[in-house]
Amino acid sequence: MGEKVEFDASYFRSLTRFELEDGLGECAFYYGEDGYALLIEGDGSRTMFVSDKQVRSVKCDLVVAQTMKQVSYVRFGLWFVFNMAFVLNGCSAVHSSVVACRGGAVMFLGESGTGKSTHTRLWLENIEGAALLNDDSPFMACEQNVVCVYGSPWSGKMPCYKNLSYPLKAVVRLSQAPHNKIYKLNKVQAIGALLPSLPPAFVFDKVLEDALLQILSNVIVQVDVYHLECLPNAEAAHLSYKTIYGDD
């Protein structure tokens, strides 16, 4: 951290470019013979992360973050490079909100603004023993045929940073509707439900994409995936809870 990072774009191939949330800057993701590079820049601020192929060694060119924008760049860059390393070792962040309950955890997915945080709040208010594990970017891995979900230092706008893990009981993709209805997805549908919530930039690199798909395959074999069409009310929370936990 803080070392001068040499970056010559001619030695790298551009994988993808994308905007940070809230328009704070633009990211460029590269791959070269020696590894990966992530460039984050905007309005005169610039931060670069460069790693080897196995993401065992990472250098960042920022010594001290002097503005909130630079803090955001470092925070996102750390999430990105940690995620690359984790994905290559069978673990991935999932854009989701997770509730722990009765010794397990339920992961709620959906596009931004769908109501993930609202639905988990309804669980906390209406389901006895429910507790928030992470509200934006928990990590998920399959260990000895058990899929577990982990708290992380990245939890969006809700400060929920818990060093805890639970077996993943179910995954639920949410969509807004004028009614409450839940149904289980088949394996192909489950892939479609989960894949958009995994790190999207990684699908532009074959090694990272293959690793993501292996993680996804391990998860859908072990964990039930549902779709919940719902209103933002207590009935929706009770419906998803009863469907997942039944009379256990």
C-alpha positions in Angstrom: 0.0 0.0 0.0 1.3 3.4 -0.9 4.0 2.1 -3.3 4.6 3.8 -6.6 2.7 1.6 -9.1 4.0 1.5 -12.7 1.2 1.1 -15.2 1.7 1.0 -18.9 -1.6 0.4 -20.7 0.2 -1.1 -23.7 1.0 -4.1 -21.6 -2.6 -4.6 -20.6 -5.9 -5.6 -22.3 -9.0 -3.7 -21.3 -11.6 -6.0 -19.9 -14.4 -3.6 -19.0 -15.2 0.0 -17.8 -17.9 0.9 -15.4 -19.2 3.8 -13.3 -19.0 3.7 -9.5 -22.3 4.1 -7.6 -23.4 7.7 -7.1 -21.3 8.8 -10.0 -18.1 9.2 -7.9 -15.8 8.0 -10.6 -15.1 5.6 -13.4 -13.3 2.2 -13.1 -11.2 0.5 -15.8 -10.4 -3.2 -15.3 -7.4 -4.6 -17.2 -5.6 -7.9 -17.6 -2.0 -8.4 -18.7 0.6 -11.1 -18.8 1.6 -10.4 -15.2 -1.8 -9.9 -13.6 -4.7 -7.5 -13.2 -5.0 -3.8 -12.9 -7.9 -1.6 -11.6 -7.8 2.1 -12.3 -10.3 4.4 -10.6 -10.4 8.0 -11.5 -12.6 11.1 -11.6 -12.4 14.9 -11.2 -8.7 14.9 -10.8 -8.5 12.0 -8.3 -6.9 8.7 -9.3 -6.2 5.4 -7.6 -4.5 2.4 -9.1 -4.4 -1.2 -7.9 -2.2 -3.8 -9.6 -2.0 -7.5 -8.7 -0.3 -10.6 -9.9 -2.3 -13.4 -11.7 -3.1 -15.2 -8.5 -4.0 -12.0 -6.6 -1.6 -12.9 -3.9 0.3 -9.6 -4.1 -1.5 -6.3 -4.6 0.0 -2.8 -4.8 -1.9 0.5 -4.5 -0.4 3.9 -5.4 -2.3 6.0 -2.9 -0.3 6.8 0.3 -2.9 8.7 2.2 -6.5 9.3 1.2 -6.9 13.1 1.6 -10.5 13.5 0.3 -13.7 11.5 0.8 -13.7 10.7 -2.9 -10.2 9.1 -2.4 -11.5 7.2 0.6 -14.3 5.8 -1.5 -11.8 4.8 -4.2 -9.6 2.9 -1.8 -12.7 1.3 -0.1 -14.0 0.1 -3.4 -10.6 -1.0 -4.7 -10.0 -3.1 -1.6 -13.4 -4.7 -2.0 -12.5 -5.4 -5.7 -9.1 -7.0 -5.2 -10.1 -8.9 -2.1 -13.0 -10.3 -4.1 -10.7 -11.4 -6.9 -8.6 -13.2 -4.5 -11.6 -14.8 -2.8 -13.3 -15.8 -6.0 -10.1 -17.7 -7.1 -10.4 -19.6 -3.8 -14.1 -20.5 -4.0 -15.7 -17.5 -2.2 -17.6 -14.5 -3.6 -19.3 -11.3 -2.5 -23.0 -11.2 -3.2 -24.9 -7.9 -3.6 -27.6 -8.7 -1.1 -29.1 -8.2 2.4 -28.8 -11.2 4.8 -30.7 -12.0 7.9 -29.5 -14.6 10.4 -32.3 -16.6 12.1 -32.4 -19.9 14.1 -28.9 -20.9 13.4 -29.0 -20.2 9.6 -29.1 -17.3 7.2 -31.4 -16.1 4.4 -30.0 -14.0 1.6 -32.3 -11.5 -0.2 -31.3 -10.4 -3.7 -32.7 -7.8 -6.0 -31.9 -4.8 -8.2 -31.0 -1.6 -6.4 -34.2 0.0 -5.1 -36.2 -3.3 -5.1 -36.5 -3.4 -1.4 -33.9 -5.8 0.0 -33.2 -3.7 3.0 -36.9 -3.0 3.5 -37.7 -6.7 3.5 -34.9 -7.6 5.9 -36.1 -4.8 8.2 -39.5 -6.4 8.1 -37.9 -9.7 9.2 -36.2 -7.9 12.1 -39.5 -6.3 13.2 -41.8 -9.3 12.8 -39.7 -12.6 13.0 -38.6 -13.6 16.4 -34.8 -14.2 16.7 -34.0 -12.5 13.3 -30.8 -10.4 13.2 -29.1 -8.5 10.4 -25.8 -10.1 9.3 -24.9 -7.7 6.4 -26.9 -5.2 4.3 -25.0 -5.0 1.1 -22.0 -7.3 0.4 -21.7 -10.5 2.4 -19.5 -13.3 1.2 -20.6 -16.8 0.3 -18.6 -20.0 0.0 -19.2 -23.8 -0.1 -17.1 -25.7 2.5 -17.4 -29.5 2.8 -20.8 -29.4 1.0 -22.2 -26.7 3.2 -22.8 -23.3 1.8 -22.0 -20.6 4.4 -22.5 -16.8 4.3 -20.1 -14.4 6.1 -20.4 -10.9 7.4 -17.9 -8.4 5.8 -16.4 -4.9 6.3 -18.6 -3.8 3.4 -22.3 -3.2 4.3 -23.5 -0.3 2.2 -25.3 2.5 4.1 -26.1 0.3 7.1 -23.1 0.0 9.4 -23.4 -3.7 10.1 -19.9 -5.2 10.2 -20.1 -8.6 11.9 -17.4 -11.2 12.1 -19.9 -14.0 12.0 -20.9 -16.8 9.6 -23.9 -19.1 9.2 -25.1 -21.9 7.0 -27.1 -20.5 4.1 -30.7 -21.7 4.5 -32.1 -20.1 1.4 -31.7 -17.4 -1.3 -34.7 -15.2 -2.2 -34.8 -12.9 -5.2 -37.3 -10.0 -4.6 -39.5 -8.1 -7.0 -42.1 -5.5 -6.2 -45.7 -6.5 -6.8 -49.3 -5.6 -5.7 -49.5 -9.0 -3.9 -47.4 -11.5 -1.9 -46.4 -14.7 -3.7 -43.3 -16.9 -3.3 -42.2 -19.9 -5.4 -39.2 -22.1 -5.7 -36.9 -21.8 -8.7 -35.5 -24.6 -10.7 -31.7 -24.8 -11.2 -31.6 -22.8 -14.4 -33.9 -20.1 -12.9 -31.7 -20.1 -9.8 -28.6 -19.3 -11.9 -30.5 -16.4 -13.5 -31.5 -15.2 -10.0 -28.1 -15.3 -8.5 -25.7 -14.4 -11.3 -26.7 -10.7 -11.5 -25.8 -10.3 -7.9 -22.2 -11.6 -8.2 -19.4 -9.2 -9.2 -20.4 -8.2 -12.8 -16.9 -7.1 -13.9 -15.5 -10.6 -13.4 -17.5 -12.1 -16.2 -15.2 -10.3 -18.7 -12.2 -12.4 -17.6 -12.3 -16.1 -18.4 -10.5 -17.3 -15.2 -12.6 -15.2 -12.9 -15.8 -16.1 -14.8 -15.1 -19.8 -14.6 -14.4 -19.5 -10.8 -17.7 -17.6 -10.3 -19.7 -20.2 -12.2 -18.1 -22.9 -10.1 -19.1 -21.1 -6.9 -22.6 -20.6 -8.3 -22.9 -24.3 -9.3 -21.9 -25.4 -5.8 -24.5 -23.1 -4.2 -27.5 -24.0 -6.3 -26.9 -27.7 -5.7 -27.0 -27.2 -1.9 -29.4 -24.3 -1.4 -33.0 -23.6 -2.4 -33.5 -20.4 -4.4 -36.9 -18.7 -4.4 -38.6 -15.7 -6.1 -40.7 -13.5 -3.9 -43.2 -11.1 -5.5 -44.1 -8.9 -2.6 -45.5 -5.8 -1.0 -43.4 -4.0 1.7 -45.5 -5.4 4.6 -45.3 -7.8 7.5 -47.3 -10.4 5.6 -44.5 -10.7 3.0 -41.9 -11.4 5.8 -44.1 -14.0 7.4 -44.7 -15.7 4.0 -41.0 -16.0 3.2 -40.1 -17.1 6.7 -42.8 -19.8 6.8 -41.9 -21.0 3.3 -38.2 -21.3 4.2 -38.3 -22.5 7.8 -41.7 -24.3 7.8 -42.1 -26.1 11.1 -38.4 -26.7 11.7 
